[in-house]
Amino acid sequence: MWFKNTSGKKDAMLTFAVISFTVVTINLLLSTFSEITIFGNPVILSALDTGTMTAYLGATFTAYVSRRWTDKKYSSENGALDEND
């Protein structure tokens, strides 16, 4: 269910980052159309709110990168292995 990072470990933050990128990309693609028709029923799509999407992606990717940096820093300084190693 979780994506695996470059170390081969299941990574919740990477999974959230991929999901948020997918959601924003789909929203971006769909927002280029103001209305689509599905089985004869019009579906009106709202405009893309770039501020919300930027905050969403920024927070998610920052959390992912910060966690990776922290893991790398403390595992290399202490010579300790993670519990999954």
Phi, psi and omega in degrees: 000324180268148172287152177259140179277187184292343176273356180086009180265148175295135189226109181294317182294323175295319178298314178297322179295317179294317179296315181295321177297319179296315179299314181294319180295315178297317178299318179297314180294317181289330182287350176288343176253137178276335181203138173233157180246125179240117182052042178080000180254124180286136176243117182269127182256134180279161180292153179287126176268100187293328179296316179295316181293322178295316179296320180297310180291317182300314180294318182293311181290326176296318178297319179296311182294320179297318179294318178297318180296316180297315178301314182294316183297310186281333177285328180278328179290317183270348184068013183275153176258150175292162183295339181269354180283000000 
